[in-house]
Structures are given as structure tokens and as C-alpha cells.
Amino acid sequence: MKSNEYEQTKAWLKANQASDDNSRHSLFNDHRHAIVASSDPYGLLAEVISEGKEYHYCNGSYISYMMKKGMKFLGGEPIS
């Protein structure tokens, strides 16, 4: 990958990070961004929060989700 493409992609990811009080750099509102952010060379892990669910990605693949119920998160099974 060319350096210019890498920098453009990093800027695209940064511009599409979800706002969060904890300033998690791996949190996005869209699954497309999380897939790229969790892929080499950009990172290993990323998350998406959508419709009360938190989705987790590792190495470009979906691994699990957690549903928000009150203040608790209930773990979900990975989809194969």
C-alpha cells in the first residue's frame, strides 16, 4: 500500500469515529469503518454501537455483540 493511500485511509477513519466520552479511538457508527479499522495495518480491534447494540470486530471480522439492557451489557454469540 502506498504511503499516500495509508494516510488518506487513516484520515477517513479518524473523520468517521463515533463521539464518545471515553475517547475510544476504535469506536465507529458504521460497520464499514470498523472492518477497515480492525484490519492490518490500521489496527486489530474496533467496535460499532448501533441501535442499542455494541458490535466487536477483530482483524477485519465480526466476532460478537452485546445488547444494552439498562446499565448492563448482555453478551451475544458470534455469527459464523
Long-range contacts (C-beta under 8 A, 24 or more apart in sequence): 1-41, 6-41, 9-36, 9-42, 10-42, 13-37, 13-42, 18-48, 18-49, 31-55, 31-57, 31-62, 35-60, 36-60
